[in-house]
């Protein structure tokens, strides 16, 4: 242990010696060159340099969304979107709805449907559509298959298949 403490003392002494030599060197050269105080006095004598005026910043008004939904609440977003989509597509008869596109996301098809009021809805299998309690049963590259429940006689219902075909395609094309 004594050998270790001697090494520490030796290192400290060498560090002190280096510091003293450095201070002596700085003091000797300070007389020849400009010292710190002289540097600041010279700096104070110089005229200040005026910078150009920075360009003005135009602040645009940002719309306030105080009444908007909270984007961090997933449940509210999901249920609100489902209600809007369902009610929107159930507000019109199938004959007035137009299939304007099909999107494949992973292995899931989405139907892009346009309503008479020019709104666009994204729908998938199981969603309600049309005014006759219809729901989407299948989506292919060319069409959307729908099963509607029509009231035949009071209290008696029948399931009637229907479909929406992609705009610009013929009904007889294969999927």
Phi and psi in degrees as a GROMACS rama.xvg file:
@    title "Ramachandran Plot"
@    xaxis  label "Phi"
@    yaxis  label "Psi"
@TYPE xy
-64.862  -36.0858  UNK-2
-64.2181  -35.9916  UNK-3
-69.2697  -41.9022  UNK-4
-68.5843  -33.0275  UNK-5
-65.3585  -38.3124  UNK-6
-64.5718  -39.9382  UNK-7
-64.0344  -45.1132  UNK-8
-61.2424  -40.7666  UNK-9
-64.296  -42.954  UNK-10
-63.854  -42.6121  UNK-11
-63.1309  -42.1669  UNK-12
-63.9168  -41.9477  UNK-13
-63.9017  -40.9976  UNK-14
-63.2598  -42.2014  UNK-15
-63.2011  -42.5318  UNK-16
-60.1123  -44.8361  UNK-17
-62.7244  -39.8535  UNK-18
-64.9718  -43.2838  UNK-19
-63.9305  -44.3773  UNK-20
-61.0937  -40.9248  UNK-21
-63.7591  -42.9193  UNK-22
-64.4848  -42.8566  UNK-23
-60.9763  -43.5391  UNK-24
-61.2119  -43.9544  UNK-25
-64.5754  -42.8435  UNK-26
-63.9351  -40.1867  UNK-27
-66.1618  -41.0568  UNK-28
-79.9181  -17.7034  UNK-29
-68.4155  -32.5594  UNK-30
-68.9233  -35.8438  UNK-31
-73.589  -44.1355  UNK-32
-99.5407  -165.319  UNK-33
-89.5562  129.299  UNK-34
-81.1942  176.695  UNK-35
-65.4916  -42.1104  UNK-36
-65.7586  -40.2419  UNK-37
-64.5537  -37.8162  UNK-38
-60.9817  -44.7664  UNK-39
-69.656  -34.4004  UNK-40
-64.4846  -40.4363  UNK-41
-64.8422  -39.0912  UNK-42
-65.3285  -38.8642  UNK-43
-66.9921  -28.3399  UNK-44
-72.4866  -24.4588  UNK-45
-71.5335  147.492  UNK-46
-76.0739  143.307  UNK-47
-70.1207  145.445  UNK-48
-94.0848  123.48  UNK-49
-87.564  131.448  UNK-50
-86.7382  153.568  UNK-51
-65.3757  153.378  UNK-52
-66.9325  130.966  UNK-53
-65.7537  153.404  UNK-54
-64.2118  147.268  UNK-55
-73.7776  146.082  UNK-56
-103.454  126.574  UNK-57
-92.0136  124.791  UNK-58
-98.0692  121.504  UNK-59
-90.862  142.641  UNK-60
-74.072  133.498  UNK-61
-106.169  133.143  UNK-62
-62.5147  137.611  UNK-63
-86.6213  132.208  UNK-64
-113.641  55.3821  UNK-65
-69.5722  -31.3056  UNK-66
-96.8226  5.02103  UNK-67
-76.0074  162.432  UNK-68
-69.3528  159.828  UNK-69
-78.9847  116.633  UNK-70
-68.936  -10.054  UNK-71
-97.3969  0.968042  UNK-72
-102.194  99.6391  UNK-73
-64.0954  -40.9635  UNK-74
-60.4783  -46.2791  UNK-75
-63.6728  -41.8321  UNK-76
-62.5989  -48.4438  UNK-77
-62.4748  -48.9537  UNK-78
-68.641  -37.5554  UNK-79
-65.1409  -42.0565  UNK-80
-66.6108  -42.5104  UNK-81
-63.5847  -43.3766  UNK-82
-62.9041  -45.1387  UNK-83
-62.7519  -45.2937  UNK-84
-64.0564  -45.6612  UNK-85
-63.5825  -50.54  UNK-86
-65.4042  -37.736  UNK-87
-62.992  -43.9789  UNK-88
-79.3981  -19.6327  UNK-89
-88.5111  -5.24727  UNK-90
-81.0578  -12.4596  UNK-91
-126.598  150.5  UNK-92
-69.5749  155.881  UNK-93
-58.0811  -32.9519  UNK-94
-63.4862  -21.418  UNK-95
-96.0914  -8.09362  UNK-96
-90.2159  143.771  UNK-97
-124.01  130.754  UNK-98
-84.762  111.912  UNK-99
-105.687  -10.3491  UNK-100
-171.855  161.654  UNK-101
-130.689  132.688  UNK-102
-119.614  134.002  UNK-103
-105.725  116.427  UNK-104
-118.737  104.337  UNK-105
69.6179  -116.959  UNK-106
-111.764  15.4625  UNK-107
-112.228  128.726  UNK-108
-88.423  140.912  UNK-109
-123.153  134.184  UNK-110
-95.9178  135.233  UNK-111
-104.184  113.718  UNK-112
-119.073  133.967  UNK-113
-106.659  133.067  UNK-114
-95.9097  165.752  UNK-115
-59.5734  -26.3717  UNK-116
-85.3771  16.7893  UNK-117
69.1923  19.6357  UNK-118
-89.378  148.987  UNK-119
-111.498  132.221  UNK-120
-124.202  147.318  UNK-121
-105.167  126.123  UNK-122
-130.439  153.927  UNK-123
-137.374  178.12  UNK-124
-58.7669  134.549  UNK-125
97.1323  -15.0111  UNK-126
-75.8945  147.45  UNK-127
-76.18  142.917  UNK-128
-152.919  143.888  UNK-129
79.8266  170.802  UNK-130
-92.1525  -3.24945  UNK-131
-107.236  43.8399  UNK-132
53.6024  38.3196  UNK-133
-83.1931  156.009  UNK-134
-144.395  151.598  UNK-135
-77.2034  127.102  UNK-136
-105.331  -26.8865  UNK-137
-157.376  142.962  UNK-138
-127.615  125.944  UNK-139
-118.7  -173.078  UNK-140
-68.3667  -21.1312  UNK-141
-117.645  -17.9751  UNK-142
-155.644  169.199  UNK-143
-120.845  123.008  UNK-144
-92.343  136.823  UNK-145
-130.406  144.677  UNK-146
-117.193  117.393  UNK-147
-104.089  146.858  UNK-148
-107.845  107.57  UNK-149
-102.324  142.026  UNK-150
-82.1802  111.533  UNK-151
-88.6284  -57.6312  UNK-152
-125.911  155.921  UNK-153
-50.6266  115.616  UNK-154
86.5604  -5.70437  UNK-155
-112.807  128.098  UNK-156
-118.279  150.452  UNK-157
-127.94  147.686  UNK-158
-89.9528  124.204  UNK-159
-122.974  121.336  UNK-160
-73.5831  147.016  UNK-161
-146.943  169.849  UNK-162
-153.671  155.17  UNK-163
-113.38  129.373  UNK-164
-102.05  147.421  UNK-165
-60.8814  133.782  UNK-166
-58.7529  134.844  UNK-167
88.2191  4.88782  UNK-168
-113.304  156.14  UNK-169
-87.3074  149.053  UNK-170
-65.7282  -25.4247  UNK-171
-90.7238  4.70733  UNK-172
-73.7141  147.806  UNK-173
-84.3282  155.939  UNK-174
